Amino acid sequence: QVQLQESGGGLVQTGGSLRLSCAASGSILSANTMGWYCQAPGKQRELVASITSGAGTNYADSVKGRFTISRANAKNTVYLQMNSLKPEDTAVYYCNVQIPGLPPRNYWGQGTQVTVSS
């Protein structure tokens, strides 16, 4: 089993910054993809950014140039540095770990609230 512990959410003004962290523990394979998803009220959960164990990254168009995802493989930890935050970034942010296999396994954190005030 895999457990994910998130931290770093909160309230910030427009233009501010936050850094989210997610530490994974349990049966983590070294080859996995870690990522962050967000879900605003009344909307579906959507990908914000992901990073593979080889440091390949993928970003939603809405956050390119403002958010940076990184990971520390030795610590099984993924980070999301969020700069130039906008009110539309307000959502619950969920950490995700996907472990390859047939089928692939997905694990989710409990979510952390990010609120950007105008």
KEMARKE-434723 format. One record per residue: residue number from 1; x, y, z of N, C-alpha, C in turn; residue in three letters. Coordinates in nm, 3 decimals, always signed. Last residue first. Layout:
(pt NUM (X Y Z) (X Y Z) (X Y Z) 'ala')
...
***
This chain:
(pt 118 (-0.857 +3.785 -0.463) (-0.835 +3.893 -0.562) (-0.818 +4.026 -0.492) 'ser')
(pt 117 (-0.695 +3.495 -0.329) (-0.789 +3.606 -0.317) (-0.754 +3.717 -0.416) 'ser')
(pt 116 (-0.681 +3.162 -0.366) (-0.616 +3.284 -0.412) (-0.720 +3.396 -0.411) 'val')
(pt 115 (-0.631 +2.870 -0.191) (-0.726 +2.977 -0.216) (-0.649 +3.104 -0.251) 'thr')
(pt 114 (-0.604 +2.531 -0.182) (-0.532 +2.652 -0.223) (-0.638 +2.756 -0.258) 'val')
(pt 113 (-0.614 +2.253 +0.030) (-0.686 +2.367 -0.028) (-0.590 +2.480 -0.061) 'gln')
(pt 112 (-0.522 +1.926 -0.054) (-0.490 +2.046 +0.023) (-0.550 +2.166 -0.048) 'thr')
(pt 111 (-0.572 +1.573 -0.033) (-0.602 +1.703 -0.090) (-0.565 +1.817 +0.004) 'gly')
(pt 110 (-0.494 +1.323 +0.030) (-0.623 +1.366 +0.083) (-0.664 +1.501 +0.028) 'gln')
(pt 109 (-0.350 +1.157 -0.261) (-0.345 +1.219 -0.130) (-0.484 +1.268 -0.090) 'gly')
(pt 108 (-0.382 +0.845 -0.434) (-0.415 +0.986 -0.417) (-0.393 +1.031 -0.274) 'trp')
(pt 107 (-0.257 +0.622 -0.682) (-0.278 +0.655 -0.541) (-0.295 +0.805 -0.529) 'tyr')
(pt 106 (-0.301 +0.374 -0.927) (-0.304 +0.516 -0.893) (-0.333 +0.533 -0.745) 'asn')
(pt 105 (-0.140 +0.134 -1.124) (-0.204 +0.166 -0.997) (-0.190 +0.315 -0.969) 'arg')
(pt 104 (-0.209 -0.020 -1.443) (-0.133 +0.074 -1.359) (-0.212 +0.105 -1.232) 'pro')
(pt 103 (-0.309 -0.375 -1.445) (-0.320 -0.235 -1.485) (-0.230 -0.145 -1.401) 'pro')
(pt 102 (+0.007 -0.374 -1.510) (-0.112 -0.417 -1.584) (-0.218 -0.463 -1.484) 'leu')
(pt 101 (+0.208 -0.083 -1.450) (+0.173 -0.223 -1.436) (+0.052 -0.254 -1.521) 'gly')
(pt 100 (+0.350 +0.198 -1.275) (+0.319 +0.122 -1.396) (+0.291 -0.024 -1.365) 'pro')
(pt 99 (+0.188 +0.405 -1.052) (+0.290 +0.301 -1.062) (+0.256 +0.213 -1.181) 'ile')
(pt 98 (+0.140 +0.737 -0.980) (+0.100 +0.628 -1.070) (+0.216 +0.533 -1.084) 'gln')
(pt 97 (+0.029 +0.949 -0.736) (+0.140 +0.863 -0.778) (+0.083 +0.753 -0.864) 'val')
(pt 96 (-0.074 +1.281 -0.666) (-0.101 +1.151 -0.731) (+0.030 +1.079 -0.759) 'asn')
(pt 95 (-0.227 +1.526 -0.464) (-0.106 +1.457 -0.506) (-0.144 +1.321 -0.564) 'cys')
(pt 94 (-0.456 +1.781 -0.532) (-0.434 +1.643 -0.491) (-0.303 +1.591 -0.547) 'tyr')
(pt 93 (-0.600 +2.079 -0.426) (-0.492 +2.017 -0.502) (-0.460 +1.880 -0.443) 'tyr')
(pt 92 (-0.891 +2.256 -0.467) (-0.824 +2.156 -0.385) (-0.722 +2.086 -0.474) 'val')
(pt 91 (-0.853 +2.599 -0.575) (-0.902 +2.462 -0.590) (-0.843 +2.378 -0.477) 'ala')
(pt 90 (-0.766 +2.879 -0.760) (-0.829 +2.832 -0.638) (-0.893 +2.695 -0.659) 'thr')
(pt 89 (-0.685 +2.984 -0.994) (-0.607 +2.869 -0.944) (-0.667 +2.811 -0.816) 'asp')
(pt 88 (-0.832 +3.210 -1.031) (-0.878 +3.088 -1.099) (-0.795 +2.965 -1.064) 'glu')
(pt 87 (-0.678 +3.406 -0.903) (-0.799 +3.354 -0.838) (-0.849 +3.225 -0.901) 'pro')
(pt 86 (-0.330 +3.312 -0.946) (-0.449 +3.384 -0.989) (-0.571 +3.329 -0.915) 'lys')
(pt 85 (+0.019 +3.346 -0.871) (-0.111 +3.280 -0.854) (-0.226 +3.373 -0.890) 'leu')
(pt 84 (+0.297 +3.355 -0.922) (+0.200 +3.439 -0.996) (+0.060 +3.381 -0.990) 'ser')
(pt 83 (+0.382 +3.008 -0.863) (+0.409 +3.152 -0.863) (+0.303 +3.224 -0.942) 'asn')
(pt 82 (+0.429 +2.717 -0.700) (+0.325 +2.792 -0.770) (+0.353 +2.941 -0.753) 'met')
(pt 81 (+0.590 +2.421 -0.707) (+0.612 +2.563 -0.680) (+0.515 +2.642 -0.766) 'gln')
(pt 80 (+0.542 +2.121 -0.585) (+0.482 +2.207 -0.685) (+0.503 +2.351 -0.639) 'leu')
(pt 79 (+0.718 +1.809 -0.542) (+0.690 +1.948 -0.505) (+0.619 +2.019 -0.620) 'tyr')
(pt 78 (+0.740 +1.484 -0.404) (+0.717 +1.570 -0.520) (+0.675 +1.707 -0.471) 'val')
(pt 77 (+0.945 +1.225 -0.278) (+0.870 +1.348 -0.255) (+0.858 +1.427 -0.384) 'thr')
(pt 76 (+1.121 +1.017 -0.215) (+0.987 +0.988 -0.270) (+0.894 +1.107 -0.249) 'asn')
(pt 75 (+1.377 +1.079 -0.153) (+1.279 +1.103 -0.047) (+1.137 +1.065 -0.091) 'lys')
(pt 74 (+1.510 +1.027 -0.384) (+1.559 +0.962 -0.262) (+1.460 +0.974 -0.147) 'ala')
(pt 73 (+1.383 +1.198 -0.563) (+1.359 +1.054 -0.570) (+1.401 +0.982 -0.443) 'asn')
(pt 72 (+1.219 +1.473 -0.548) (+1.340 +1.422 -0.484) (+1.322 +1.271 -0.473) 'ala')
(pt 71 (+1.093 +1.679 -0.813) (+1.084 +1.566 -0.723) (+1.221 +1.533 -0.666) 'arg')
(pt 70 (+0.877 +1.943 -0.935) (+1.007 +1.879 -0.917) (+0.990 +1.762 -0.821) 'ser')
(pt 69 (+0.710 +2.184 -1.132) (+0.705 +2.058 -1.057) (+0.845 +2.001 -1.049) 'ile')
(pt 68 (+0.610 +2.514 -1.130) (+0.721 +2.423 -1.157) (+0.707 +2.300 -1.069) 'thr')
(pt 67 (+0.403 +2.765 -1.281) (+0.423 +2.654 -1.187) (+0.542 +2.570 -1.229) 'phe')
(pt 66 (+0.431 +2.948 -1.490) (+0.402 +2.996 -1.354) (+0.431 +2.889 -1.248) 'arg')
(pt 65 (+0.481 +2.825 -1.729) (+0.550 +2.950 -1.702) (+0.527 +3.005 -1.563) 'gly')
(pt 64 (+0.162 +2.681 -1.736) (+0.295 +2.687 -1.795) (+0.356 +2.824 -1.773) 'lys')
(pt 63 (-0.097 +2.669 -1.655) (+0.003 +2.694 -1.551) (+0.145 +2.703 -1.607) 'val')
(pt 62 (-0.262 +2.614 -1.869) (-0.297 +2.727 -1.784) (-0.190 +2.761 -1.680) 'ser')
(pt 61 (-0.174 +2.377 -1.982) (-0.143 +2.504 -2.049) (-0.165 +2.623 -1.957) 'asp')
(pt 60 (-0.026 +2.153 -1.749) (-0.146 +2.209 -1.810) (-0.111 +2.344 -1.870) 'ala')
(pt 59 (+0.281 +1.983 -1.819) (+0.206 +2.088 -1.751) (+0.075 +2.118 -1.825) 'tyr')
(pt 58 (+0.524 +1.742 -1.752) (+0.408 +1.776 -1.833) (+0.325 +1.876 -1.754) 'asn')
(pt 57 (+0.864 +1.619 -1.762) (+0.753 +1.694 -1.705) (+0.643 +1.721 -1.806) 'thr')
(pt 56 (+1.102 +1.380 -1.664) (+1.022 +1.435 -1.772) (+0.898 +1.499 -1.716) 'gly')
(pt 55 (+1.247 +1.255 -1.465) (+1.236 +1.402 -1.462) (+1.170 +1.460 -1.586) 'ala')
(pt 54 (+1.229 +0.985 -1.445) (+1.341 +1.037 -1.522) (+1.337 +1.188 -1.539) 'gly')
(pt 53 (+0.992 +0.953 -1.318) (+1.111 +0.924 -1.239) (+1.237 +0.970 -1.312) 'ser')
(pt 52 (+0.797 +1.238 -1.433) (+0.835 +1.096 -1.429) (+0.959 +1.077 -1.343) 'thr')
(pt 51 (+0.546 +1.456 -1.329) (+0.689 +1.437 -1.351) (+0.721 +1.289 -1.337) 'ile')
(pt 50 (+0.282 +1.691 -1.399) (+0.332 +1.559 -1.362) (+0.479 +1.549 -1.395) 'ser')
(pt 49 (+0.020 +1.923 -1.322) (+0.156 +1.893 -1.368) (+0.193 +1.753 -1.322) 'ala')
(pt 48 (-0.263 +1.918 -1.324) (-0.189 +2.044 -1.318) (-0.049 +2.023 -1.376) 'val')
(pt 47 (-0.548 +1.750 -1.445) (-0.403 +1.750 -1.426) (-0.350 +1.892 -1.422) 'leu')
(pt 46 (-0.857 +1.776 -1.262) (-0.777 +1.784 -1.383) (-0.628 +1.793 -1.350) 'glu')
(pt 45 (-1.183 +1.689 -1.166) (-1.043 +1.691 -1.130) (-0.960 +1.691 -1.258) 'arg')
(pt 44 (-1.451 +1.902 -1.275) (-1.383 +1.774 -1.267) (-1.238 +1.793 -1.223) 'gln')
(pt 43 (-1.638 +2.135 -1.069) (-1.560 +2.097 -1.187) (-1.495 +1.960 -1.165) 'lys')
(pt 42 (-1.760 +2.219 -0.840) (-1.843 +2.200 -0.957) (-1.769 +2.159 -1.082) 'gly')
(pt 41 (-1.468 +2.374 -0.718) (-1.609 +2.339 -0.694) (-1.687 +2.329 -0.824) 'pro')
(pt 40 (-1.174 +2.225 -0.869) (-1.248 +2.341 -0.820) (-1.394 +2.300 -0.800) 'ala')
(pt 39 (-0.903 +2.031 -0.831) (-1.048 +2.022 -0.849) (-1.114 +2.142 -0.784) 'gln')
(pt 38 (-0.592 +1.924 -0.970) (-0.673 +2.017 -0.893) (-0.820 +1.997 -0.927) 'cys')
(pt 37 (-0.298 +1.724 -0.925) (-0.424 +1.750 -0.990) (-0.498 +1.854 -0.906) 'tyr')
(pt 36 (+0.039 +1.641 -0.968) (-0.059 +1.720 -0.895) (-0.180 +1.743 -0.984) 'trp')
(pt 35 (+0.248 +1.343 -0.959) (+0.185 +1.461 -1.016) (+0.090 +1.529 -0.922) 'gly')
(pt 34 (+0.478 +1.097 -1.066) (+0.415 +1.172 -0.957) (+0.357 +1.299 -1.015) 'met')
(pt 33 (+0.534 +0.779 -1.190) (+0.505 +0.917 -1.224) (+0.433 +0.981 -1.107) 'thr')
(pt 32 (+0.808 +0.551 -1.143) (+0.670 +0.592 -1.127) (+0.656 +0.737 -1.174) 'asn')
(pt 31 (+1.035 +0.341 -1.055) (+0.982 +0.391 -1.182) (+0.835 +0.424 -1.164) 'ala')
(pt 30 (+1.062 +0.253 -0.795) (+1.143 +0.366 -0.839) (+1.092 +0.424 -0.970) 'ser')
(pt 29 (+0.757 +0.193 -0.621) (+0.859 +0.151 -0.716) (+0.937 +0.273 -0.763) 'leu')
(pt 28 (+0.657 +0.186 -0.293) (+0.680 +0.273 -0.408) (+0.789 +0.213 -0.495) 'ile')
(pt 27 (+0.488 +0.097 -0.057) (+0.543 +0.016 -0.166) (+0.555 +0.099 -0.293) 'ser')
(pt 26 (+0.555 +0.367 +0.165) (+0.494 +0.238 +0.135) (+0.563 +0.172 +0.018) 'gly')
(pt 25 (+0.501 +0.717 +0.093) (+0.561 +0.608 +0.169) (+0.489 +0.479 +0.137) 'ser')
(pt 24 (+0.561 +1.042 -0.031) (+0.502 +0.910 -0.050) (+0.576 +0.807 +0.034) 'ala')
(pt 23 (+0.483 +1.375 +0.024) (+0.576 +1.267 +0.054) (+0.504 +1.133 +0.044) 'ala')
(pt 22 (+0.452 +1.675 -0.128) (+0.383 +1.547 -0.111) (+0.487 +1.438 -0.092) 'cys')
(pt 21 (+0.401 +2.027 -0.113) (+0.489 +1.910 -0.100) (+0.403 +1.786 -0.081) 'ser')
(pt 20 (+0.372 +2.346 -0.267) (+0.310 +2.224 -0.218) (+0.414 +2.112 -0.214) 'leu')
(pt 19 (+0.414 +2.679 -0.213) (+0.485 +2.558 -0.250) (+0.416 +2.439 -0.184) 'arg')
(pt 18 (+0.299 +2.987 -0.354) (+0.286 +2.878 -0.258) (+0.370 +2.762 -0.307) 'leu')
(pt 17 (+0.278 +3.341 -0.404) (+0.336 +3.210 -0.430) (+0.305 +3.114 -0.317) 'ser')
(pt 16 (+0.077 +3.608 -0.558) (+0.161 +3.544 -0.457) (+0.208 +3.406 -0.497) 'gly')
(pt 15 (-0.106 +3.702 -0.734) (+0.035 +3.732 -0.759) (+0.130 +3.668 -0.661) 'gly')
(pt 14 (-0.357 +3.741 -0.493) (-0.322 +3.735 -0.635) (-0.179 +3.781 -0.655) 'thr')
(pt 13 (-0.271 +3.602 -0.171) (-0.327 +3.704 -0.257) (-0.284 +3.682 -0.402) 'gln')
(pt 12 (-0.359 +3.289 -0.020) (-0.259 +3.383 -0.070) (-0.329 +3.484 -0.159) 'val')
(pt 11 (-0.398 +3.023 +0.201) (-0.460 +3.141 +0.142) (-0.351 +3.239 +0.102) 'leu')
(pt 10 (-0.292 +2.683 +0.134) (-0.328 +2.796 +0.218) (-0.394 +2.906 +0.138) 'gly')
(pt 9 (-0.064 +2.396 +0.134) (-0.172 +2.477 +0.084) (-0.199 +2.596 +0.176) 'gly')
(pt 8 (+0.135 +2.235 +0.251) (+0.173 +2.358 +0.183) (+0.060 +2.441 +0.127) 'gly')
(pt 7 (+0.129 +1.876 +0.200) (+0.138 +1.995 +0.285) (+0.163 +2.116 +0.196) 'ser')
(pt 6 (+0.035 +1.528 +0.200) (+0.052 +1.658 +0.136) (+0.066 +1.768 +0.241) 'glu')
(pt 5 (+0.128 +1.206 +0.182) (+0.107 +1.312 +0.280) (+0.140 +1.446 +0.215) 'gln')
(pt 4 (+0.021 +0.890 +0.087) (+0.068 +1.020 +0.041) (+0.031 +1.126 +0.144) 'leu')
(pt 3 (+0.099 +0.545 +0.087) (+0.038 +0.659 +0.156) (+0.103 +0.788 +0.106) 'gln')
(pt 2 (+0.033 +0.232 -0.053) (+0.105 +0.358 -0.065) (+0.028 +0.466 +0.010) 'val')
(pt 1 (+0.085 -0.120 +0.000) (+0.000 +0.000 +0.000) (+0.088 +0.124 +0.000) 'gln')
***
